[in-house]
Amino acid sequence: MFGLLIFVHGKRTMRPLSQDLRQRLIVARERGAGTGEVCRRFGVSRKSVERFWRQYRLTGQCQPKQIGGYRRSRLEQHDRTLRRWIDQEVDLTLSQLQQRCRQELDVAIGLTALWHRLEKLGLSYKKNHARRRARSARR
């Protein structure tokens, strides 16, 4: 994602450049301004000007890409297999499931992504020790 770096509550957050600014960059390039001149005039990076100009020439528009929420799980097509593995062997750990995905499904996936997939499927993942739920230290 390319855009403005904004601080919200002390944290860095990327926001896409406004559509208005993108249009002004494109209009300037259409009028013959060079990349360097445009980036200095509008205070954006040379790479951004080049990227927006290339996108405009290829597609006729320059829309920002969606930020977040659009990635699909690599395991989406293997939901039945995941359910079957967990039904057959209830004490599988996330690491064991991860390894099995790599070996049997040829899918490399991180532990967090695997956990999210199991959660989305409604599969309650419990800690391995005798399949007891993880409890907080306080009682």
Sequence and secondary structure as in RCSB ss.txt:
>XXXX:A:sequence
MFGLLIFVHGKRTMRPLSQDLRQRLIVARERGAGTGEVCRRFGVSRKSVERFWRQYRLTGQCQPKQIGGYRRSRL
EQHDRTLRRWIDQEVDLTLSQLQQRCRQELDVAIGLTALWHRLEKLGLSYKKNHARRRARSARR
>XXXX:A:secstr
  EEEEEETTEEEEEE  HHHHHHHHHHHHTT  HHHHHHHHT  HHHHHHHHHHHHHHS       SS    TT
GGGHHHHHHHHHH TT  HHHHHHHIIIII     HHHHHHHHHHTT     SGGG     S  
